[in-house]
Amino acid sequence: MARFLILLTFGVCGVSLLQAWHYLPQLPAQMNFNIDLDQQNTVFSLKKEHVVFGYCLLQFFACINGVISYFTSGKHAARIFHILNKTYWLEPEREKQTMLFLKEYSIGCAAFSAIFITALMEVIFQIYSGPNPVLPTGLLRVVFFMGVFIGLTGVAFLYLRFRKPDNAA
């Protein structure tokens, strides 16, 4: 499973690089970012190359997170994630299984981060690739709620996985 998730992370990052390469000629030279939804107050403006570079940098960090998670035993994930009943789950008879789960979980977090960043940048690229940049609130809401749903599902999954079994002392 870990190998599949790391390949998924790199695959999504590769697709996102193709996405950035596809949209780069269509983007305006300057991209204005507004703080309010009625698009009256322009807060700052960036060159299109800077936006694409920042996007690729985010995807690079998602890949690095996946690689670190893949090549470590899961001990760094045990420090990052708040595990319920940590002493119970890190006892010698359960430690190997717990570390394997945390390793796969953290690689999955990297993969879903890459997917979320790709979906969010697709929305931004669609906004700015047209002649009149307009915020597609419906699509943006879908991407936002996708990220919130994945985050909450991940937290619930950790909680359910690491609750103390009823028969445990």
C-alpha positions in Angstrom: 0.0 0.0 0.0 2.8 2.4 0.8 4.4 1.9 -2.6 1.0 2.6 -4.3 0.6 5.8 -2.3 4.1 7.1 -3.0 3.5 6.4 -6.7 0.2 8.2 -6.5 1.9 11.2 -4.9 4.5 11.4 -7.6 1.9 10.7 -10.3 -0.3 13.6 -9.1 2.8 15.8 -8.9 3.7 14.9 -12.5 0.1 15.6 -13.7 0.3 19.0 -11.9 3.5 19.9 -13.7 1.8 19.1 -17.0 -1.1 21.2 -15.8 1.1 24.1 -15.1 2.9 23.7 -18.4 -0.4 23.6 -20.2 -1.9 26.7 -18.6 1.3 28.9 -18.5 0.9 30.4 -22.0 -2.8 31.1 -21.4 -2.3 33.0 -18.1 -2.1 36.8 -18.1 1.3 38.4 -17.4 0.0 39.7 -14.0 -2.4 37.8 -11.8 -4.3 39.9 -9.3 -5.5 38.3 -6.1 -8.4 39.9 -4.3 -9.3 39.6 -0.6 -13.0 40.1 -1.0 -15.5 38.2 -3.2 -16.9 41.3 -4.9 -13.5 41.7 -6.5 -13.2 45.5 -5.7 -10.0 45.6 -3.7 -6.9 44.2 -5.3 -4.5 43.3 -2.6 -1.5 42.2 -4.6 -0.4 41.2 -8.0 2.1 38.5 -9.1 3.7 37.5 -12.3 2.4 34.3 -13.7 5.8 32.7 -13.4 5.8 33.3 -9.7 2.4 31.7 -9.2 3.4 28.6 -11.2 6.7 28.4 -9.4 4.9 28.6 -6.0 2.5 25.9 -7.2 5.3 23.6 -8.2 7.1 24.3 -5.0 4.1 23.2 -3.0 3.9 20.0 -5.0 7.6 19.4 -4.4 7.1 19.6 -0.7 4.2 17.1 -0.9 6.6 14.7 -2.7 9.3 15.3 -0.1 6.8 14.6 2.6 5.9 11.3 0.9 9.5 10.3 0.4 10.4 11.0 4.0 7.4 9.0 5.1 8.3 6.2 2.8 11.9 5.8 3.9 11.3 6.2 7.7 9.8 3.6 9.9 6.9 5.8 11.0 8.6 7.1 14.2 8.4 10.7 12.9 4.7 10.2 12.3 4.3 9.0 15.9 5.7 12.3 17.0 3.6 14.4 14.5 0.2 12.8 15.0 -1.5 12.8 18.3 -2.2 9.2 19.0 -4.8 8.2 21.5 -3.5 5.7 24.1 0.1 6.1 22.8 1.6 3.9 25.5 -0.7 1.0 24.6 -0.1 1.2 20.9 3.6 1.6 21.2 4.1 -1.4 23.4 6.6 -3.9 21.8 3.9 -6.4 20.6 2.0 -3.7 18.7 4.7 -1.2 17.8 5.6 -2.7 14.4 2.0 -2.8 13.2 1.4 0.8 14.6 4.5 2.1 12.9 3.5 0.5 9.6 0.0 2.1 9.8 1.5 5.5 10.6 3.9 5.3 7.7 1.1 4.5 5.3 -1.1 7.1 6.8 1.5 9.9 6.5 2.2 8.9 2.9 -1.6 9.0 2.3 -1.6 12.5 3.8 1.1 13.5 1.3 -0.9 12.0 -1.6 -4.1 13.8 -0.6 -2.3 17.1 -0.1 -0.9 16.8 -3.6 -4.4 16.0 -5.0 -6.0 18.9 -3.1 -3.3 21.4 -4.3 -3.8 20.2 -7.8 -7.6 20.7 -7.6 -7.2 24.1 -6.1 -4.7 25.2 -8.7 -7.0 23.9 -11.5 -9.6 26.3 -10.2 -7.1 29.2 -10.1 -5.8 28.4 -13.6 -9.4 28.2 -14.9 -10.1 31.6 -13.4 -7.2 33.3 -15.0 -7.0 31.5 -18.3 -10.2 33.1 -19.6 -10.5 36.6 -21.0 -12.3 37.9 -18.0 -11.2 36.4 -14.6 -14.3 35.5 -12.6 -14.4 33.5 -9.4 -16.3 30.3 -10.0 -17.8 30.0 -6.5 -19.5 26.6 -7.2 -16.3 24.9 -8.2 -14.3 26.6 -5.5 -16.8 25.4 -2.9 -16.5 21.9 -4.1 -12.7 22.0 -3.8 -12.9 23.6 -0.4 -15.4 21.1 1.0 -13.3 18.2 -0.5 -10.3 19.4 1.5 -12.4 19.8 4.7 -14.0 16.4 4.2 -10.6 14.6 3.6 -9.2 16.3 6.7 -12.1 15.4 9.0 -12.2 11.9 7.6 -8.5 11.5 8.3 -8.9 12.7 11.9 -11.9 10.4 12.5 -9.9 7.5 10.9 -7.0 8.1 13.3 -9.4 8.3 16.3 -11.1 5.1 15.4 -7.9 3.3 14.7 -6.2 4.2 17.9 -9.0 4.0 20.4 -8.2 1.4 23.2 -9.9 -1.9 22.6 -12.6 -2.9 25.1 -10.7 -6.1 26.1 -7.5 -4.2 26.8 -6.4 -3.6 30.4 
